[in-house]
Amino acid sequence: MIIVPIKEGENIERALKKFKRKFEKTGVVRELRSRQFFVKPSVVRRDQVKRAAYRQLLQRTEEV
């Protein structure tokens, strides 16, 4: 359960923004989308390797 403490006189839009940020960090929506269809474990691993290679490429280009 997500709890967002609101200070006295705090704007409701600000509190809603805090709630949305906390909710996004929990990853609930991402998890629901990933469970909509089955993905074979080999495909999951392949995607993870692709992401890791892409991140390494970005880090190398940043260093130079």
N, C-alpha and C positions, 0 to 999 in steps of 0.2 A: 504494500500500500504506500502510495506516495503522499508525503505530507509537506505542504508548503506553508511555512509560518509567515503570517502577514503582520506587518508592524502597524501601529496606530496611524491612520491617515494615509496609508500606502494605496496607491492607485491599483484598481482591480486589473487593469491591462498589464501592469507590471507583474502582478502575482500570476496571472494567466501565462505570461511569457516564461516565468520561472518554472511553472508546472509543465509546460510543453517541453522545455529543455530537459527537465528531469525525466519525463516520460520517454523522450527520444533516446536518452542515454541508457535506459533499461533494455532497449532493443526488442520490445514486444512486437511492434509492427514488422520489423525486419524478419523476426522469427516466424510470424504468421505467413508472410509472403513466401518464405523459403519452404514452408510445409505444405503449400498448395499443391505441389506435385513432387513426385519422387525423383531424386537425382542419384544416379549410381555412384557408389563410393569412388570408383576410378575417375569419374568426371569431376567429382569434388576435388580430389587430389590434383588433377590436371589444372583446374582453375586456380588452386592455391599456389602451384608452382609458377603459373603464368603471372599471378599477382606479385609473387616474391621477386621474379626476374624483372618485372617492370619497376618495382620499388628500388631494386639495386641499380637499375639503369638511371633512375632519377637521382639517386644519391651520388653516383659517379659523375653525372653532369653537373651537379651542384658543387662538388669539390673542385672541379676544374675551372 
